[in-house]
Amino acid sequence: PAPPTPVPAVSIIIPVYKVERYLDTCVQSVLDQTFQDIEVLLVDDGSPDRCPEMCDAWAKSDRRVRVIHRKNGGLSAARNTGIETARGRYIVFVDSDDFLEPDTIRRAVAEQERTGAELVIFNLVYANDRGERWPTPDFTIFQDEILDEDGVWARYFALENQKIYYTVAWNKLYTAKLFADGLRFPEGKRYEDQFMLPHILHRCQNIACLGYQGYRYVQRADSIMAQGPASHYLDRPEYLLEWCGYFTEKGDYLRAEGLLNDAIKNLAEKDGFDLTTAQQRTRYRQACHDCSTAYGNLSRRTGRESMLLRAGLLRLGLPLYRIFLKHKT
């Protein structure tokens, strides 16, 4: 490969944890990119298998590869370590059990340079653990276009099974300046991409969207996101509440209330959560309290007294609030 420039154009961050079956395929797909001005940051998140040695072997075989060994802290912590180490003008995240098509980075960089977009989204396809494409969900619906922050949200809320195109961290080329003010993934959270999305979009004047399916998203039974339904984790109502606050600040009160009601509905399914620890019970109570606060905030913004009533009932508890809703219906 051609020698890299002292400061690479693109830093590709790959968090690594218990993926020895997939790691070589992933790294090879990155190094085989038609765009060669890259650095590859393998962030070994304290992996207990052969991954640390595999990472070191890659660094010895290709000067573009750097390895960071760190204590296990989870996916967000590993990504954040990569952000703090990256030198490139652009940042791309790749999950270590997935892989890129050969022309993905070249197309994304070319689109950024053509449009000046702060964020470039490239398309994806689902695949099995042998890398074979799945026909569904159908991501061929996405075409090349330039959107602003509000345009992305309009597209997102109009979708059903393809929302992942906009939400995930790994099918995107970010200008490094998006992270320059200390923006980082929330550590210790599931659905960290959803927590991050509003903050990323709010920093963008233009988002370039590509129809090119450059990312192969491998579905495996033991992945983090395969471990139970989303509604069983408090992270989901927590990010919905953050989104509610975000849309409230934007003045989109209808969408904010819809997200708030989704969070309340999720929290009402109390038996689905693991509340066996004091910490989890405290989180649950805080989320319920935050629903009341959010309705109070919406009431002040809109002048609707019915929202203030809902806030008061929520403060008294979800069971009473559900009785109110049943009676109202």
FIRO-84752 format. One record per residue (C-alpha): residue number from 1; residue in one letter; y negated, z negated, x. Coordinates in nm, 2 decimals, always signed. Layout:
N
+-----+--------+--------+--------+--------+
: num : residu :  north :     up :   east :
+-----+--------+--------+--------+--------+
: NUM :      a :      Y :      Z :      X :
...
+-----+--------+--------+--------+--------+
This chain:
329
+-----+--------+--------+--------+--------+
: num : residu :  north :     up :   east :
+-----+--------+--------+--------+--------+
:   1 :      p :  +0.00 :  +0.00 :  +0.00 :
:   2 :      a :  -0.36 :  +0.06 :  +0.10 :
:   3 :      p :  -0.52 :  -0.25 :  +0.26 :
:   4 :      p :  -0.73 :  -0.45 :  +0.03 :
:   5 :      t :  -1.10 :  -0.50 :  +0.07 :
:   6 :      p :  -1.22 :  -0.84 :  +0.19 :
:   7 :      v :  -1.31 :  -0.93 :  -0.17 :
:   8 :      p :  -1.06 :  -0.77 :  -0.41 :
:   9 :      a :  -1.18 :  -0.61 :  -0.73 :
:  10 :      v :  -0.93 :  -0.78 :  -0.95 :
:  11 :      s :  -0.76 :  -1.12 :  -0.93 :
:  12 :      i :  -0.44 :  -1.13 :  -1.12 :
:  13 :      i :  -0.33 :  -1.49 :  -1.20 :
:  14 :      i :  +0.04 :  -1.55 :  -1.27 :
:  15 :      p :  +0.13 :  -1.91 :  -1.37 :
:  16 :      v :  +0.49 :  -1.98 :  -1.26 :
:  17 :      y :  +0.73 :  -2.23 :  -1.41 :
:  18 :      k :  +1.11 :  -2.20 :  -1.46 :
:  19 :      v :  +1.11 :  -1.82 :  -1.48 :
:  20 :      e :  +1.34 :  -1.73 :  -1.18 :
:  21 :      r :  +1.52 :  -1.47 :  -1.40 :
:  22 :      y :  +1.19 :  -1.28 :  -1.48 :
:  23 :      l :  +0.96 :  -1.35 :  -1.19 :
:  24 :      d :  +1.05 :  -1.06 :  -0.96 :
:  25 :      t :  +1.02 :  -0.80 :  -1.24 :
:  26 :      c :  +0.68 :  -0.94 :  -1.33 :
:  27 :      v :  +0.54 :  -0.95 :  -0.98 :
:  28 :      q :  +0.68 :  -0.61 :  -0.89 :
:  29 :      s :  +0.50 :  -0.46 :  -1.20 :
:  30 :      v :  +0.17 :  -0.61 :  -1.08 :
:  31 :      l :  +0.21 :  -0.49 :  -0.72 :
:  32 :      d :  +0.31 :  -0.14 :  -0.84 :
:  33 :      q :  -0.02 :  -0.09 :  -1.02 :
:  34 :      t :  -0.19 :  +0.25 :  -0.96 :
:  35 :      f :  -0.50 :  +0.04 :  -0.90 :
:  36 :      q :  -0.44 :  -0.13 :  -0.57 :
:  37 :      d :  -0.75 :  -0.33 :  -0.50 :
:  38 :      i :  -0.61 :  -0.65 :  -0.63 :
:  39 :      e :  -0.51 :  -1.00 :  -0.52 :
:  40 :      v :  -0.21 :  -1.17 :  -0.69 :
:  41 :      l :  -0.23 :  -1.54 :  -0.73 :
:  42 :      l :  +0.11 :  -1.70 :  -0.80 :
:  43 :      v :  +0.04 :  -2.05 :  -0.93 :
:  44 :      d :  +0.36 :  -2.25 :  -0.89 :
:  45 :      d :  +0.32 :  -2.52 :  -1.15 :
:  46 :      g :  +0.57 :  -2.76 :  -0.99 :
:  47 :      s :  +0.86 :  -2.54 :  -1.09 :
:  48 :      p :  +1.19 :  -2.72 :  -1.04 :
:  49 :      d :  +1.40 :  -2.41 :  -0.98 :
:  50 :      r :  +1.40 :  -2.14 :  -0.71 :
:  51 :      c :  +1.05 :  -2.01 :  -0.82 :
:  52 :      p :  +0.86 :  -2.18 :  -0.54 :
:  53 :      e :  +1.07 :  -2.01 :  -0.27 :
:  54 :      m :  +1.05 :  -1.68 :  -0.46 :
:  55 :      c :  +0.67 :  -1.70 :  -0.47 :
:  56 :      d :  +0.66 :  -1.77 :  -0.09 :
:  57 :      a :  +0.88 :  -1.47 :  -0.03 :
:  58 :      w :  +0.65 :  -1.25 :  -0.22 :
:  59 :      a :  +0.35 :  -1.37 :  -0.02 :
:  60 :      k :  +0.54 :  -1.29 :  +0.31 :
:  61 :      s :  +0.62 :  -0.94 :  +0.19 :
:  62 :      d :  +0.28 :  -0.84 :  +0.06 :
:  63 :      r :  -0.06 :  -0.95 :  +0.20 :
:  64 :      r :  -0.22 :  -0.92 :  -0.15 :
:  65 :      v :  -0.01 :  -1.21 :  -0.27 :
:  66 :      r :  -0.13 :  -1.57 :  -0.24 :
:  67 :      v :  +0.07 :  -1.87 :  -0.36 :
:  68 :      i :  -0.08 :  -2.20 :  -0.48 :
:  69 :      h :  +0.18 :  -2.48 :  -0.52 :
:  70 :      r :  +0.06 :  -2.76 :  -0.75 :
:  71 :      k :  +0.19 :  -3.05 :  -0.94 :
:  72 :      n :  +0.32 :  -2.96 :  -1.28 :
:  73 :      g :  +0.03 :  -2.97 :  -1.53 :
:  74 :      g :  +0.11 :  -2.70 :  -1.79 :
:  75 :      l :  +0.01 :  -2.35 :  -1.85 :
:  76 :      s :  -0.37 :  -2.42 :  -1.90 :
:  77 :      a :  -0.39 :  -2.62 :  -1.58 :
:  78 :      a :  -0.21 :  -2.35 :  -1.38 :
:  79 :      r :  -0.45 :  -2.08 :  -1.52 :
:  80 :      n :  -0.75 :  -2.30 :  -1.44 :
:  81 :      t :  -0.62 :  -2.35 :  -1.08 :
:  82 :      g :  -0.61 :  -1.97 :  -1.06 :
:  83 :      i :  -0.96 :  -1.93 :  -1.19 :
:  84 :      e :  -1.09 :  -2.17 :  -0.93 :
:  85 :      t :  -0.91 :  -1.98 :  -0.65 :
:  86 :      a :  -0.98 :  -1.63 :  -0.76 :
:  87 :      r :  -1.22 :  -1.41 :  -0.55 :
:  88 :      g :  -1.22 :  -1.09 :  -0.76 :
:  89 :      r :  -1.50 :  -0.95 :  -0.97 :
:  90 :      y :  -1.25 :  -0.93 :  -1.25 :
:  91 :      i :  -0.97 :  -1.17 :  -1.37 :
:  92 :      v :  -0.65 :  -1.08 :  -1.54 :
:  93 :      f :  -0.38 :  -1.33 :  -1.66 :
:  94 :      v :  -0.02 :  -1.22 :  -1.67 :
:  95 :      d :  +0.26 :  -1.46 :  -1.80 :
:  96 :      s :  +0.54 :  -1.47 :  -1.55 :
:  97 :      d :  +0.81 :  -1.36 :  -1.80 :
:  98 :      d :  +0.61 :  -1.05 :  -1.90 :
:  99 :      f :  +0.51 :  -0.73 :  -1.71 :
: 100 :      l :  +0.25 :  -0.46 :  -1.69 :
: 101 :      e :  +0.28 :  -0.08 :  -1.73 :
: 102 :      p :  +0.18 :  +0.09 :  -1.40 :
: 103 :      d :  -0.16 :  +0.22 :  -1.51 :
: 104 :      t :  -0.28 :  -0.09 :  -1.70 :
: 105 :      i :  -0.53 :  -0.23 :  -1.45 :
: 106 :      r :  -0.68 :  +0.11 :  -1.35 :
: 107 :      r :  -0.75 :  +0.19 :  -1.72 :
: 108 :      a :  -0.90 :  -0.15 :  -1.78 :
: 109 :      v :  -1.13 :  -0.14 :  -1.48 :
: 110 :      a :  -1.23 :  +0.22 :  -1.55 :
: 111 :      e :  -1.33 :  +0.12 :  -1.91 :
: 112 :      q :  -1.52 :  -0.18 :  -1.79 :
: 113 :      e :  -1.72 :  +0.03 :  -1.54 :
: 114 :      r :  -1.78 :  +0.30 :  -1.80 :
: 115 :      t :  -1.91 :  +0.06 :  -2.07 :
: 116 :      g :  -2.03 :  -0.25 :  -1.88 :
: 117 :      a :  -1.83 :  -0.46 :  -2.13 :
: 118 :      e :  -1.78 :  -0.83 :  -2.03 :
: 119 :      l :  -1.43 :  -0.82 :  -2.17 :
: 120 :      v :  -1.17 :  -0.54 :  -2.19 :
: 121 :      i :  -0.87 :  -0.58 :  -2.42 :
: 122 :      f :  -0.57 :  -0.36 :  -2.35 :
: 123 :      n :  -0.29 :  -0.32 :  -2.61 :
: 124 :      l :  +0.06 :  -0.46 :  -2.60 :
: 125 :      v :  +0.41 :  -0.41 :  -2.72 :
: 126 :      y :  +0.68 :  -0.67 :  -2.79 :
: 127 :      a :  +1.00 :  -0.64 :  -2.59 :
: 128 :      n :  +1.34 :  -0.82 :  -2.56 :
: 129 :      d :  +1.44 :  -1.01 :  -2.25 :
: 130 :      r :  +1.57 :  -0.68 :  -2.10 :
: 131 :      g :  +1.22 :  -0.53 :  -2.13 :
: 132 :      e :  +1.32 :  -0.29 :  -2.41 :
: 133 :      r :  +1.04 :  -0.22 :  -2.66 :
: 134 :      w :  +1.05 :  -0.35 :  -3.02 :
: 135 :      p :  +0.91 :  -0.13 :  -3.29 :
: 136 :      t :  +0.75 :  -0.42 :  -3.48 :
: 137 :      p :  +0.50 :  -0.56 :  -3.50 :
: 138 :      d :  +0.33 :  -0.21 :  -3.49 :
: 139 :      f :  +0.04 :  -0.23 :  -3.24 :
: 140 :      t :  -0.02 :  +0.15 :  -3.24 :
: 141 :      i :  -0.28 :  +0.08 :  -3.51 :
: 142 :      f :  -0.53 :  -0.02 :  -3.23 :
: 143 :      q :  -0.76 :  +0.26 :  -3.11 :
: 144 :      d :  -1.02 :  +0.27 :  -2.84 :
: 145 :      e :  -1.35 :  +0.12 :  -2.96 :
: 146 :      i :  -1.64 :  -0.10 :  -2.85 :
: 147 :      l :  -1.71 :  -0.41 :  -3.05 :
: 148 :      d :  -1.94 :  -0.70 :  -3.04 :
: 149 :      e :  -1.85 :  -1.06 :  -3.11 :
: 150 :      d :  -1.88 :  -1.03 :  -3.49 :
: 151 :      g :  -1.69 :  -0.70 :  -3.48 :
: 152 :      v :  -1.39 :  -0.86 :  -3.32 :
: 153 :      w :  -1.38 :  -1.14 :  -3.58 :
: 154 :      a :  -1.41 :  -0.89 :  -3.86 :
: 155 :      r :  -1.11 :  -0.70 :  -3.71 :
: 156 :      y :  -0.92 :  -1.02 :  -3.65 :
: 157 :      f :  -0.94 :  -1.16 :  -4.00 :
: 158 :      a :  -0.84 :  -0.82 :  -4.15 :
: 159 :      l :  -0.51 :  -0.83 :  -3.97 :
: 160 :      e :  -0.17 :  -0.98 :  -4.06 :
: 161 :      n :  +0.10 :  -0.95 :  -3.79 :
: 162 :      q :  -0.11 :  -0.82 :  -3.51 :
: 163 :      k :  -0.38 :  -1.09 :  -3.46 :
: 164 :      i :  -0.23 :  -1.17 :  -3.12 :
: 165 :      y :  -0.41 :  -0.85 :  -2.99 :
: 166 :      y :  -0.74 :  -1.04 :  -3.00 :
: 167 :      t :  -0.63 :  -1.41 :  -2.94 :
: 168 :      v :  -0.40 :  -1.42 :  -2.64 :
: 169 :      a :  -0.54 :  -1.46 :  -2.29 :
: 170 :      w :  -0.31 :  -1.22 :  -2.11 :
: 171 :      n :  -0.39 :  -0.87 :  -2.24 :
: 172 :      k :  -0.75 :  -0.88 :  -2.11 :
: 173 :      l :  -0.96 :  -0.80 :  -1.81 :
: 174 :      y :  -1.24 :  -1.06 :  -1.79 :
: 175 :      t :  -1.55 :  -1.02 :  -1.58 :
: 176 :      a :  -1.54 :  -1.33 :  -1.35 :
: 177 :      k :  -1.89 :  -1.44 :  -1.46 :
: 178 :      l :  -1.74 :  -1.54 :  -1.80 :
: 179 :      f :  -1.59 :  -1.84 :  -1.62 :
: 180 :      a :  -1.89 :  -1.91 :  -1.38 :
: 181 :      d :  -2.04 :  -2.19 :  -1.59 :
: 182 :      g :  -1.72 :  -2.40 :  -1.58 :
: 183 :      l :  -1.54 :  -2.25 :  -1.89 :
: 184 :      r :  -1.17 :  -2.34 :  -1.86 :
: 185 :      f :  -0.86 :  -2.35 :  -2.07 :
: 186 :      p :  -0.80 :  -2.69 :  -2.25 :
: 187 :      e :  -0.53 :  -2.87 :  -2.06 :
: 188 :      g :  -0.24 :  -3.05 :  -2.24 :
: 189 :      k :  -0.28 :  -2.83 :  -2.55 :
: 190 :      r :  -0.06 :  -2.57 :  -2.72 :
: 191 :      y :  -0.24 :  -2.26 :  -2.86 :
: 192 :      e :  -0.48 :  -2.29 :  -2.56 :
: 193 :      d :  -0.57 :  -1.92 :  -2.61 :
: 194 :      q :  -0.70 :  -1.99 :  -2.96 :
: 195 :      f :  -0.91 :  -2.29 :  -2.84 :
: 196 :      m :  -1.06 :  -2.06 :  -2.57 :
: 197 :      l :  -1.13 :  -1.74 :  -2.78 :
: 198 :      p :  -1.46 :  -1.84 :  -2.95 :
: 199 :      h :  -1.61 :  -1.95 :  -2.62 :
: 200 :      i :  -1.51 :  -1.62 :  -2.45 :
: 201 :      l :  -1.63 :  -1.40 :  -2.73 :
: 202 :      h :  -1.96 :  -1.59 :  -2.76 :
: 203 :      r :  -2.04 :  -1.50 :  -2.40 :
: 204 :      c :  -1.99 :  -1.12 :  -2.45 :
: 205 :      q :  -2.24 :  -0.86 :  -2.56 :
: 206 :      n :  -1.97 :  -0.59 :  -2.57 :
: 207 :      i :  -1.59 :  -0.60 :  -2.59 :
: 208 :      a :  -1.41 :  -0.28 :  -2.50 :
: 209 :      c :  -1.08 :  -0.24 :  -2.69 :
: 210 :      l :  -0.81 :  +0.00 :  -2.58 :
: 211 :      g :  -0.52 :  +0.15 :  -2.77 :
: 212 :      y :  -0.32 :  +0.19 :  -2.45 :
: 213 :      q :  -0.01 :  -0.04 :  -2.47 :
: 214 :      g :  -0.03 :  -0.17 :  -2.11 :
: 215 :      y :  +0.13 :  -0.51 :  -2.15 :
: 216 :      r :  +0.50 :  -0.57 :  -2.24 :
: 217 :      y :  +0.53 :  -0.91 :  -2.41 :
: 218 :      v :  +0.88 :  -1.04 :  -2.36 :
: 219 :      q :  +1.04 :  -1.25 :  -2.63 :
: 220 :      r :  +1.27 :  -1.51 :  -2.51 :
: 221 :      a :  +1.43 :  -1.80 :  -2.70 :
: 222 :      d :  +1.33 :  -2.07 :  -2.45 :
: 223 :      s :  +0.96 :  -1.98 :  -2.42 :
: 224 :      i :  +0.69 :  -2.24 :  -2.50 :
: 225 :      m :  +0.58 :  -2.06 :  -2.82 :
: 226 :      a :  +0.94 :  -2.04 :  -2.95 :
: 227 :      q :  +0.97 :  -2.42 :  -2.97 :
: 228 :      g :  +0.91 :  -2.48 :  -3.34 :
: 229 :      p :  +0.66 :  -2.36 :  -3.60 :
: 230 :      a :  +0.29 :  -2.38 :  -3.53 :
: 231 :      s :  +0.23 :  -2.61 :  -3.83 :
: 232 :      h :  +0.43 :  -2.88 :  -3.67 :
: 233 :      y :  +0.19 :  -2.93 :  -3.38 :
: 234 :      l :  -0.15 :  -3.11 :  -3.42 :
: 235 :      d :  -0.30 :  -2.85 :  -3.19 :
: 236 :      r :  -0.31 :  -2.61 :  -3.48 :
: 237 :      p :  -0.54 :  -2.81 :  -3.72 :
: 238 :      e :  -0.74 :  -2.91 :  -3.41 :
: 239 :      y :  -0.82 :  -2.55 :  -3.31 :
: 240 :      l :  -0.88 :  -2.46 :  -3.68 :
: 241 :      l :  -1.14 :  -2.74 :  -3.69 :
: 242 :      e :  -1.30 :  -2.61 :  -3.37 :
: 243 :      w :  -1.32 :  -2.26 :  -3.52 :
: 244 :      c :  -1.47 :  -2.41 :  -3.84 :
: 245 :      g :  -1.75 :  -2.57 :  -3.63 :
: 246 :      y :  -1.80 :  -2.24 :  -3.45 :
: 247 :      f :  -1.85 :  -2.04 :  -3.77 :
: 248 :      t :  -2.06 :  -2.32 :  -3.92 :
: 249 :      e :  -2.30 :  -2.28 :  -3.62 :
: 250 :      k :  -2.30 :  -1.90 :  -3.68 :
: 251 :      g :  -2.40 :  -1.95 :  -4.04 :
: 252 :      d :  -2.08 :  -1.80 :  -4.17 :
: 253 :      y :  -2.01 :  -2.08 :  -4.41 :
: 254 :      l :  -1.75 :  -1.91 :  -4.63 :
: 255 :      r :  -1.53 :  -1.84 :  -4.33 :
: 256 :      a :  -1.59 :  -2.19 :  -4.19 :
: 257 :      e :  -1.48 :  -2.35 :  -4.52 :
: 258 :      g :  -1.17 :  -2.13 :  -4.53 :
: 259 :      l :  -1.07 :  -2.24 :  -4.18 :
: 260 :      l :  -1.14 :  -2.60 :  -4.28 :
: 261 :      n :  -0.92 :  -2.58 :  -4.58 :
: 262 :      d :  -0.64 :  -2.43 :  -4.37 :
: 263 :      a :  -0.67 :  -2.73 :  -4.14 :
: 264 :      i :  -0.66 :  -2.97 :  -4.44 :
: 265 :      k :  -0.35 :  -2.79 :  -4.58 :
: 266 :      n :  -0.18 :  -2.82 :  -4.25 :
: 267 :      l :  -0.26 :  -3.19 :  -4.21 :
: 268 :      a :  -0.14 :  -3.26 :  -4.56 :
: 269 :      e :  +0.21 :  -3.16 :  -4.45 :
: 270 :      k :  +0.23 :  -3.49 :  -4.27 :
: 271 :      d :  +0.61 :  -3.51 :  -4.25 :
: 272 :      g :  +0.61 :  -3.20 :  -4.03 :
: 273 :      f :  +0.44 :  -3.38 :  -3.74 :
: 274 :      d :  +0.59 :  -3.60 :  -3.48 :
: 275 :      l :  +0.39 :  -3.92 :  -3.53 :
: 276 :      t :  +0.63 :  -4.16 :  -3.36 :
: 277 :      t :  +0.38 :  -4.25 :  -3.09 :
: 278 :      a :  +0.05 :  -4.44 :  -3.12 :
: 279 :      q :  -0.13 :  -4.15 :  -2.94 :
: 280 :      q :  +0.00 :  -3.89 :  -3.19 :
: 281 :      r :  -0.10 :  -4.12 :  -3.49 :
: 282 :      t :  -0.44 :  -4.16 :  -3.34 :
: 283 :      r :  -0.48 :  -3.78 :  -3.30 :
: 284 :      y :  -0.37 :  -3.73 :  -3.66 :
: 285 :      r :  -0.62 :  -3.98 :  -3.80 :
: 286 :      q :  -0.89 :  -3.83 :  -3.59 :
: 287 :      a :  -0.82 :  -3.48 :  -3.72 :
: 288 :      c :  -0.83 :  -3.61 :  -4.08 :
: 289 :      h :  -1.16 :  -3.78 :  -4.00 :
: 290 :      d :  -1.29 :  -3.46 :  -3.85 :
: 291 :      c :  -1.22 :  -3.27 :  -4.17 :
: 292 :      s :  -1.44 :  -3.51 :  -4.36 :
: 293 :      t :  -1.72 :  -3.47 :  -4.09 :
: 294 :      a :  -1.69 :  -3.09 :  -4.12 :
: 295 :      y :  -1.73 :  -3.09 :  -4.49 :
: 296 :      g :  -2.03 :  -3.32 :  -4.46 :
: 297 :      n :  -2.18 :  -3.08 :  -4.21 :
: 298 :      l :  -2.12 :  -2.78 :  -4.44 :
: 299 :      s :  -2.28 :  -2.97 :  -4.72 :
: 300 :      r :  -2.59 :  -3.03 :  -4.52 :
: 301 :      r :  -2.61 :  -2.67 :  -4.42 :
: 302 :      t :  -2.55 :  -2.52 :  -4.76 :
: 303 :      g :  -2.70 :  -2.79 :  -4.99 :
: 304 :      r :  -2.38 :  -2.79 :  -5.19 :
: 305 :      e :  -2.31 :  -3.14 :  -5.33 :
: 306 :      s :  -1.95 :  -3.06 :  -5.41 :
: 307 :      m :  -1.88 :  -3.04 :  -5.04 :
: 308 :      l :  -2.03 :  -3.38 :  -4.99 :
: 309 :      l :  -1.79 :  -3.51 :  -5.26 :
: 310 :      r :  -1.50 :  -3.35 :  -5.07 :
: 311 :      a :  -1.62 :  -3.52 :  -4.75 :
: 312 :      g :  -1.63 :  -3.86 :  -4.91 :
: 313 :      l :  -1.28 :  -3.82 :  -5.06 :
: 314 :      l :  -1.14 :  -3.70 :  -4.73 :
: 315 :      r :  -1.28 :  -4.01 :  -4.56 :
: 316 :      l :  -1.08 :  -4.22 :  -4.81 :
: 317 :      g :  -0.76 :  -4.03 :  -4.72 :
: 318 :      l :  -0.57 :  -3.71 :  -4.76 :
: 319 :      p :  -0.35 :  -3.84 :  -5.05 :
: 320 :      l :  -0.66 :  -3.91 :  -5.26 :
: 321 :      y :  -0.81 :  -3.58 :  -5.17 :
: 322 :      r :  -0.49 :  -3.40 :  -5.28 :
: 323 :      i :  -0.49 :  -3.58 :  -5.61 :
: 324 :      f :  -0.85 :  -3.46 :  -5.66 :
: 325 :      l :  -0.75 :  -3.10 :  -5.58 :
: 326 :      k :  -0.45 :  -3.11 :  -5.82 :
: 327 :      h :  -0.68 :  -3.25 :  -6.10 :
: 328 :      k :  -0.94 :  -2.99 :  -6.02 :
: 329 :      t :  -0.68 :  -2.71 :  -6.04 :
+-----+--------+--------+--------+--------+
